[in-house]
Amino acid sequence: MKGNSFLTLLDYTPEQIEKLLDLSAQVKNEKKNGIFPLRLKNKNIVLIFEKTSTRTRCAFETAGYDEGANVTFLSNSQMGKKESLEDTAKVLGRFYDGIEFRGFKQETVEKLALYSGVPVWNGLTDMYHPTQVLADLLTIREHVKKPLSQTKFVFVGDARNNMGNSLMIGCAKMGMHFVALAPKELFPSEELVMKMKELCKKTGGTITLSEDVSSVEGADVIYTDVWVSMGEEDKFAERIKLLSPYKVDSAMMERTHNKNVKFMHCLPSFHDLETEVGKKVYEEYGLKEMEVSDEVFRSENSIVFDEAENRMHTIKAVMLATMTDILD
């Protein structure tokens, strides 16, 4: 994988993803035991953010520092303003050994990879969020006592957003049983669904789209995300109307008939009124919670903070795999 970019899991085989997960588990164990091999010493990486971030930025920074890399957070470049994306990519490729991008257009991260000549990592775009899904898969391996290929995974909510797309891809790649539970208006694109169903013929996975909450029965994982993604803040009223029946609460968890079902969320989550957005939504729409109840979020079945921690370990694995020969 050395020299490759990490733009979408579509580009990676199930075997490569498995290797990345194994490497993630390895580096996680090393960190827990105070082992820091500094395999990225004298490497320079740059982080470009068009969208705000907590986990992605902190995960890239701590992972880089753990391995001895020098990290630049670039928030005020001329990219796309006074300098073209192509020219900026070529300049950064002369300075840095790896580039992370988190922003709106998938096209941007693809052009950075095309012109920079160094590995580029997708920290989130409007289409995909591959580093998050890698962390999700690692978390499931740790907490669900069965192989990924036997795991039933239900994504609840806006199934056509970057997380819905990326989770469906990740589950299909690993031969999992993926269910998108959503109103039809928010189903993933037919093109991507058909492509993933074809892939499942090889991996043994399944893809199901459903509007019926009973489809959670037998689930090993219930996963949700915010109802309104960054850049869509004008759609709160519309999304609340569409998605209120799909709020993850104790009743939905009980409908799985699996006392060990795990709850996952990529965060941030609107499960209480302790945020500015949460308070604003409560004032305008009277909702104290949105995509998940506070009870479920804080329950013993919730593994959201293990999931968040794993962003760091899986991102470290991605950087090592693409900048060194550790997996060659």
Order of alpha helices (4+ residues) and beta strands (2+ residues): alpha-beta-alpha-beta-alpha-beta-alpha-beta-alpha-beta-alpha-beta-alpha-beta-beta-alpha-alpha-beta-alpha-alpha-alpha
